[in-house]
Every structure is written in C-alpha cells, then in structure tokens.
Amino acid sequence: MSGKRDFGASRGRRGQSPMSLIPFDTLKLARDLRDRAHFSPEQAEGAAAALADAFQDLDAKKSAIDRIDAKIEALEQRLTIKIGSMLAVAVGVSIALAKLVH
C-alpha cells in the first residue's frame, strides 16, 4: 500500500473545501478492513486502492468545475461591463435626439 495520500486540492467557490484538510491513509484503511472487517489482505488493499482512486477522480472533477466557475465569473464581469457601456451609449443617444427634436 502507498500510505497517506492527500486528496483535496479542490476549492469551493469562495474558499477551501474541508476535504482539502483531510489526508486519506490507504494503508490504515487496508489494515482496518483486514483486522476489523476480516477482509483478506488482497481484498483490503484492493478496496483501499479503489476508494483512493475514487477520491482522486472526485478531486479532478472538482478542480475542473472550479476552473469552469472561474471562467464563468470572468465572462460575467465582461458582460456586465459591455451591457453598462451599451446602456450609457443608448442614454447619450436618447438625450442627443431629444435635444435635436426640441
């Protein structure tokens, strides 16, 4: 077994996930499965490795979601600026037309 693995480099929208602070000890899990649940050594190691892989996959997916979230926030800011600019131009054109008509 590989011992402790730290699964949790993912962050939430505004901070770190509680998972990022918890290392996952695959060796301890395998020993507990063997000693407490009476798994064979092969079963215990396989189960611990599978769980570690699942946490890695979850962490990778959370990281991808965080990257997408950051891109959405950047696009949202750009869109707000563009809409504000268009509104300012529309108001300016409306005022200019109102002065020309009167």
Backbone as a ProteinNet text record, in pm:
[ID]
protein_1_A
[PRIMARY]
MSGKRDFGASRGRRGQSPMSLIPFDTLKLARDLRDRAHFSPEQAEGAAAALADAFQDLDAKKSAIDRIDAKIEALEQRLTIKIGSMLAVAVGVSIALAKLVH
[TERTIARY]
83.4	0	87.6	27.6	105.8	106.4	30	29.7	-63.7	-25.8	-114.3	-113.8	-231.9	-249	-334.7	-303	-381.7	-473	-602	-699.9	-781.8	-765.4	-845.7	-782.8	-715.6	-662	-772.1	-894.7	-1006	-1048.1	-1104.5	-1154.4	-1298.9	-1372.6	-1509.4	-1509.6	-1626.9	-1637.3	-1562.7	-1565.8	-1502.9	-1398.2	-1351.3	-1252.3	-1218.1	-1149.6	-1108.1	-1216	-1221.1	-1311.1	-1258	-1344.7	-1296.4	-1216.7	-1246.5	-1173	-1026	-991.9	-853.4	-766.8	-826.9	-751.6	-737.9	-799.4	-802.9	-720	-603.4	-529.6	-597.8	-591	-655.4	-546.6	-547.5	-444.9	-491.2	-445.2	-487.9	-433.6	-314.7	-256.9	-338.1	-376.4	-457.8	-593.4	-654.1	-782.5	-769.2	-665.2	-645.6	-626.3	-550.1	-530	-661.2	-737.8	-866.3	-962.5	-966.5	-1053.8	-1010.3	-881.8	-829.7	-857.9	-827.9	-836.9	-978.7	-1053.2	-1186.6	-1297.8	-1286	-1392.6	-1356.7	-1237.5	-1191.7	-1182	-1140	-1111.5	-979.7	-961.9	-830.7	-737.1	-605.8	-514.4	-535.4	-561.5	-583.8	-711.5	-817.4	-943.8	-926.9	-860.2	-841.3	-761.2	-651.6	-569.5	-645.2	-720.4	-798.2	-905.7	-974.9	-1079.9	-1020.8	-908.1	-844	-796.2	-737.9	-690.9	-807.7	-917.1	-1034.3	-1092.6	-1098.4	-1150.6	-1058.6	-927.3	-832	-847.3	-864.5	-885.5	-1014.1	-1118.3	-1245.7	-1229.6	-1154.1	-1130.4	-1048.4	-951.6	-872.4	-959.9	-1048.3	-1138	-1229.2	-1281.1	-1368.2	-1292.8	-1168.7	-1087.4	-1060.8	-1033.6	-1009.4	-1134.5	-1250.5	-1375.5	-1402.4	-1375.7	-1395.7	-1300.9	-1178.4	-1083.2	-1131	-1184.3	-1237.4	-1355.4	-1442.3	-1557.2	-1509.7	-1405.6	-1352.5	-1297.8	-1229.4	-1177.4	-1291.7	-1395.1	-1510.9	-1579.4	-1590.9	-1652.9	-1576.1	-1444.4	-1362.5	-1383.6	-1395.7	-1420.5	-1557.9	-1656.8	-1791.4	-1790.5	-1720.1	-1712.8	-1646.8	-1541.2	-1473.5	-1566.8	-1639	-1733.6	-1847	-1891.8	-1998.6	-1954.4	-1831	-1779.1	-1769	-1717	-1705.9	-1843.2	-1940.2	-2074.9	-2137	-2116	-2168.7	-2110.3	-1981	-1915.6	-1971	-1988.7	-2040.7	-2183.8	-2267.6	-2407.2	-2411.6	-2327.6	-2321.6	-2278.3	-2182.4	-2135.3	-2245.1	-2315.3	-2423.7	-2536	-2564	-2668.5	-2627.6	-2501.6	-2453.6	-2462.5	-2425.4	-2435.5	-2581.7	-2670.7	-2813.1	-2870.7	-2833.5	-2882.1	-2827.4	-2701.4	-2642.2	-2708.8	-2735.6	-2802.4	-2944.6	-3013.5	-3151.4	-3153.1	-3059.1	-3051.3	-3021.3	-2929.9	-2893.9	-3012.9	-3086.2	-3204.8	-3313.3	-3328.8	-3431.6	-3396.8	-3270.4	-3231.4	-3249	-3227	-3243.9	-3391.4	-3477.1	-3619.2	-3678.6	-3632	-3691.5	-3617.5
-119.5	0	125.5	233.3	354.8	446.4	416.4	503.5	620.7	734.9	851.7	919.7	957.9	1039	1157.1	1272.8	1392.4	1419.8	1393.7	1418.6	1537.7	1646.6	1761.2	1891.5	1895.3	2022.1	2109.6	2056.6	2132.9	2243.7	2348.2	2458.8	2483	2532.5	2570.7	2702.5	2758.5	2883.4	2997	3002	3112.9	3069.4	2944.8	2904.2	2758.1	2706.9	2568.4	2475.7	2360.7	2255.2	2190.6	2143.7	2072.1	1947.6	1888.6	1771.5	1801	1925.2	1958.2	1949.5	1941.9	1936.6	1794.6	1696.2	1560.3	1468.3	1420.5	1322.1	1186.3	1111.2	979.6	873.6	798	698.1	561.8	524.9	399.1	278	290.2	178.4	149.6	254.5	235.8	176	224.3	169.5	20.8	-15.5	-156.7	-241.5	-191	-266.1	-278.2	-169	-174.8	-272.5	-271.1	-365.5	-509.6	-530.8	-665.7	-709.4	-620.4	-658.6	-650.8	-549.6	-530.8	-597.1	-589.9	-644.3	-782.1	-829.1	-962.4	-980.3	-873.3	-884.2	-959.2	-1025	-1082.9	-965.8	-983.5	-873	-818.7	-906.5	-861.8	-778.9	-824.9	-750.2	-613.9	-611.7	-486.5	-386.6	-432.4	-343	-297.2	-388.2	-350.5	-248.6	-269	-175	-37.8	-35.4	92.1	163.7	88.8	149.8	203.1	127.8	172.7	300.3	305.9	425.4	544.8	521.5	629.7	680.8	588.3	629.4	710	668.7	741.9	884.2	899.2	1033.3	1117	1054.8	1128.2	1175	1085.9	1123.1	1237.2	1228.7	1333.8	1465.7	1459.6	1580.5	1641.1	1556.5	1606.7	1673.9	1613.8	1673.6	1806	1813.4	1939.6	2047.4	2008.8	2105.7	2158.2	2069.7	2111.7	2205.8	2175.1	2261.6	2398	2399.8	2527.2	2612	2547	2621.6	2678.4	2599.9	2646.4	2760.7	2748.6	2853.4	2984.5	2977	3098	3162.2	3078.7	3132.1	3198.2	3137.6	3195.7	3330.5	3339.9	3466.8	3574.8	3539	3636.7	3681.4	3587.3	3622.9	3709.9	3678.3	3755.8	3901.5	3921	4056.3	4130.7	4061.8	4125	4161.7	4073.7	4100.2	4219.5	4229.4	4342.6	4473.9	4474.6	4595.2	4631.2	4532.6	4560.2	4611.7	4550.6	4597.2	4738.4	4765.6	4901.5	5003.2	4967.1	5058	5083.6	4978.5	4994.7	5081.6	5064	5144.7	5292.1	5318.3	5457.1	5521.1	5445.9	5498.2	5523.2	5430.3	5445.9	5569.7	5592.2	5710.9	5837	5835.5	5952.1	5981.8	5878.2	5896.3	5948.2	5894.8	5939.7	6087.1	6129.2	6271.4	6358.6	6315.8	6394.1	6405.5	6298.3	6302.3	6391.5	6385.3	6467.9	6616	6652.4	6792.3	6837	6745.5	6779.3	6800.4	6722.8	6731.5	6859.3	6900.8	7018.4	7139.6
0	0	0	-39.2	-58.5	62.5	165.8	283	264.7	323.3	321.5	186.5	142.7	22.8	62.7	8	38.7	-79	-59.3	-163.4	-122	-193.2	-158.1	-198.8	-309.9	-356.5	-413.6	-414.3	-470.1	-374.9	-430.7	-351.3	-389.9	-294.1	-323.3	-397.5	-419.5	-494.9	-427	-295.3	-224.2	-121.7	-123.2	-24.7	-38.8	60.4	53.8	104.8	41.7	83	210	300.5	418	379	261.6	216.8	197.6	165.9	136.7	261.3	377.5	501.6	555.9	492	544.3	454.8	504.2	424.7	435.4	328.8	324.5	337.1	445.4	473.6	422.3	303	242.4	317.1	372.5	447.3	573	644.7	766.2	730	621.9	580.8	548.7	473.7	439.1	564.4	659.4	785.4	863	868.4	938.8	872	739.9	669.3	695.4	699	724.4	867.9	964.7	1105.5	1161.8	1124	1182.8	1102.3	969.7	884.7	828.9	865	825.2	673.4	604.4	461.9	446.3	332.9	304	273.4	284.7	253.3	111.8	15.9	-121.8	-133.9	-65.9	-69.4	-2.9	111.3	184.8	102.2	41.3	-40.1	-163.5	-225.1	-342.9	-311.3	-199.9	-160	-127.6	-55.9	-21.1	-147.5	-241	-365.7	-447.9	-453.2	-529.2	-469	-337.1	-271.1	-295.3	-288.8	-315.9	-458.7	-554.1	-693.3	-708.7	-638.5	-645.6	-591.7	-482	-428	-525.6	-592.5	-691.6	-806.8	-855	-963.8	-921.5	-799.4	-747.6	-738.6	-691.4	-679.7	-817.1	-916.1	-1052.1	-1107.7	-1081.1	-1129.4	-1060.2	-930.8	-859.1	-910.4	-943.6	-998.2	-1133	-1216.2	-1345.9	-1327.2	-1232.9	-1204.6	-1155.7	-1071.2	-1022.7	-1137.5	-1233.4	-1349.7	-1433.5	-1454.3	-1530.9	-1457.5	-1326.1	-1245.5	-1257.6	-1257.9	-1272.2	-1409.3	-1512.2	-1646.9	-1654.7	-1591.6	-1591.2	-1520.3	-1407.8	-1335.8	-1420.8	-1494.6	-1581.2	-1693.6	-1753.7	-1859.6	-1805.6	-1686	-1622.9	-1603.1	-1560.3	-1540.9	-1674.4	-1776.5	-1908.4	-1963.7	-1946	-1995.1	-1922.7	-1793.3	-1716.7	-1767.8	-1796	-1848	-1985.4	-2072.2	-2206.9	-2201.6	-2119	-2108.6	-2051.1	-1952.5	-1896.1	-1999	-2080.7	-2186.4	-2288.4	-2329.2	-2426.7	-2368.8	-2241	-2176.8	-2173.8	-2142.3	-2138.6	-2277.7	-2381.2	-2518.7	-2554.9	-2519.5	-2551.6	-2483.5	-2358.2	-2287	-2354.8	-2390.8	-2458.4	-2591.3	-2669.8	-2798.5	-2776.1	-2677.5	-2647.9	-2609.1	-2528.7	-2487.6	-2608.6	-2692.5	-2811.1	-2905.6	-2926.7	-3013	-2952.4	-2822.6	-2756.3	-2774.2	-2769.6	-2787.7	-2932.1	-3026.7	-3168.1	-3202.2	-3141.3	-3171.1	-3110.9	-2998.5	-2933.1	-2964.6
[MASK]
++++++++++++++++++++++++++++++++++++++++++++++++++++++++++++++++++++++++++++++++++++++++++++++++++++++

